[in-house]
Amino acid sequence: MNHCVYLIFLILLFFIVAKTGSQLVVVGEGGGDDTYNDVNMKKKCLDKERLVLLLFKAPLQDPYGHLSTWIADKHDCCEWKGVMCDEQTGHVTELDMSFYSLGEFGNLTNLEVLRLGNVERCRVEKVEWLSHLSHLEELDMDGISLAKADHWVDVISSLQKLSVLSLEGCELSQVMNPYSSFLNSSSSSIVKLYLNDNNLNSSMYRWLFPLTSNSIQILDLTSNMLDGIPKYLGNLCNLKTFYFDNNSAVVKFPDFLHNLSGCTSLSLQRFYATRSQFTGPFSDEIQNFSSLIWLYLSDNHLNGSISEKLWELPSLETVIVSFNNVTAPSTSHLSSLSSIQSIDLRSSNIGPLFPKWIQTLKNLTRLDLSNSGISDTIPLEFWDTWPSRLGYLNLSSNNISTKVPDLLSNFANTSVIDLSFNNFYGSIPNVPSILSTLDLSRNKFSGGISFICQIVGGPLSFLDLSHNSLTGQLPDCLWHFEHLEVLNLGHNNLFGRLPPSIGSLVELKMLYLYKNNFSGELPLSLKNCTSLISLNLGANKFSGNVPVWIGENLSGLYFLILRSNNFFGTIPLQSCQLANLQILDLSMNNLQGTIPSCLSNLTSMVQQVFSEDVTYTRILGTEAVVADTYIVHAMIEWQGDEREFSTTLKLVKSIDLSSNNLTGQIPYEITNLHDLVSLSLSNNNLFGEIPQKIGKMENLLTLDLSRNNFSGGIPPDMSQMSLLNYLDLSYNNLSGRIPSSTQLQSFPPSTYSGNARLCGPPLTKKCPGDEESEVPPLIGKGEGDGEDTDDERWFYLGGGMGFATGFWIACGSLLLNRRWRHAFFHFFDSFKDWVYVKVVVFIANFAKG
């Protein structure tokens, strides 16, 4: 039997049993009467209803034991998980199965509360059975298809006690006849109505009317295709929260506000419409919404100046208008009586002048003006506007050029300061100890970093001072930072030894000191930082042996980058214990000895498993869930060039031991690293033959064995490496014919240069036995294929014209639309590494097919 039909049958059965079950009645007197005593005791569930629940459970699969309490021997079903009863009568009144994830699972029942949320792959075609549940107060059918449930609106309207209705993702747009006749009035008792994610268009407003009345307080129309709202939604005098996020149809914002401007405008407190298609200006009609507290309009197409009336709303606390083309108010002074606490105008068009009107909003606790086109200085008085109030300040990704004054008294507990990607200069000022995040990266700060010793006993978890002109040593006061998880001092001019107190950073996950002048041996105390997932000490002057404790103590490492230092000695065998390691970069040092064969124990490079825990999430606000993800990044030698990877770093699995003094042969065990993407062993003293099974490393995109002493032939199996798009075997002692394959012949002759005894294409040198006049045929060409046919010419011509037309349409759009242009280049920057990794894999697989 279809599970949905079966469960509906059980619902009806359970309803009948509940209605006909015996009730407790007191008919006699006397203190010794057991029945009388039961009146004052919590009643157990009725036997008939317990049997129905056992029938309900019988056909279900329960691999996780969620229904393990539902057993015949446990007589009181009111104690079963998900079952709730009336304490006076013992009747089951609520059945909550939202914890129970099943496939092919259908409806669920009960008298007052019925929650069937997110039951997968279930379709209900008849809902008339619901009309019998006259006491139903809450109904949740999220994820259940009602595409064929005709007249469902009539059934819902008949449930006079229903106060909560949730029909998220129920395919309501496919219902042919949602109601039998239009009602010109509504007596609905629904208080909370959720209709999100149903692909609804504006025709739904015909049947929404009978479900809405002055009782409704929360209305959710998120993730639909609505091109506006009807005026009757402006007459919902108790509506407090309205969700209109992720609607894909274009809506004129002034018209939208106008249709809401009845009594709804007086009651509405929270309006959410992020990632919708609102267009037009921020009209003055916003002044009618006198009860508004939260306004979320990010990721729309709003333009023009933000109405000054917005800032005068008496209850408004949070305004999020980010990712719109809005400009600053025309005035430089707003009411100081404003109650606004949080403003998010990132990725807007507030600049180029710094918005001085912000300073009149004296109650601010959160301010985000990042990437808003500001190219100006900041007035000195700005920093003193909100003493001990600001919890979050983000001015990043602008062109602000100024010195930063002392910040000791401006911020509240666990504050966030992000001034990155600007032109701030001068010494780094004193900052309060109560900071949780400080990001001053990619500016022009200079001087030392002794200020960090003033941050004592605070909650600091994120510190990024990278890409500045900082000098001096890292002070030995790091024991203050017991909560620090990210420390990035890369791309500065810091020098000296790492202080012993660095071992106090027991919560540290990411240590990035790339491209400084640090020297000396790594302190032994660093082995205490056992939470590290990324250790990047490249491009410094560290010396000594590569510590064995890295492999013994830092077992959680995903990325170990020690390139371009002065390390010597052998590669420690303990490094093979780093099972999670995805990037091992020991290049450009003075390492000796052989390549450890135990590198095949690096499990992550053997199996197709990518790291998930290589980001750090910074919580940026308290009034809503607001967070920012800090992505690990690293400079890696990739296909002959040094590149910075960030968003796709987790996809890279690489071993780089190049430019050392390694000797011996390549251990054959290394060919077991089947998921390795890049292998570079160039500029060493390795010898012997290239392992014959190297062709099994089918995921290699980059292989560099150049400038060694390898001899013998190129293994024939290399012709199977169809994903390989960078190969360098130059300057060895290789001999014989280059194996024939589309891949190996596609590389330029320089790939094989410096191997005097190699022959065959793509080299011009012929192998013994080759005829002098033999010219290898082009792949895909046979006799008579020397010229293009007319069809081929028109194919190429049409393709070229189509490309040119599409190219200029796309470019013209980017030139004329600032928001599209910004979005495009933001996308391009974020995924630039993807071009080098994911696209290469796709194209190689396509060619292979």
Helices and strands as residue ranges (DSSP letters): H 3-20, H 34-39, H 47-57, G 77-79, E 83-85, E 92-96, E 113-115, G 128-132, E 138-140, H 152-157, E 164-166, G 172-174, E 192-194, G 202-204, H 205-208, G 209-211, E 218-220, G 231-235, E 241-243, E 251-252, H 253-259, H 264-267, E 270-272, E 278-281, G 284-288, E 294-296, E 301-305, G 308-312, E 318-320, E 325-327, E 342-344, G 356-360, E 366-368, G 380-384, E 390-394, E 411-418, E 425-427, E 435-439, E 444-447, G 450-454, E 462-464, E 469-473, G 478-480, E 486-488, E 493-496, G 500-504, E 510-512, E 517-520, G 524-528, E 534-536, E 541-545, H 549-553, E 559-561, E 566-570, G 573-577, E 583-585, E 590-592, G 597-601, H 603-606, E 615-619, E 627-631, E 634-638, E 641-645, G 649-651, E 654-656, E 663-664, G 668-672, E 678-680, E 685-689, G 692-696, E 702-704, E 709-712, G 716-720, E 726-728, E 733-737, H 742-745, G 749-751, E 757-759, H 790-816, H 818-830, H 832-848
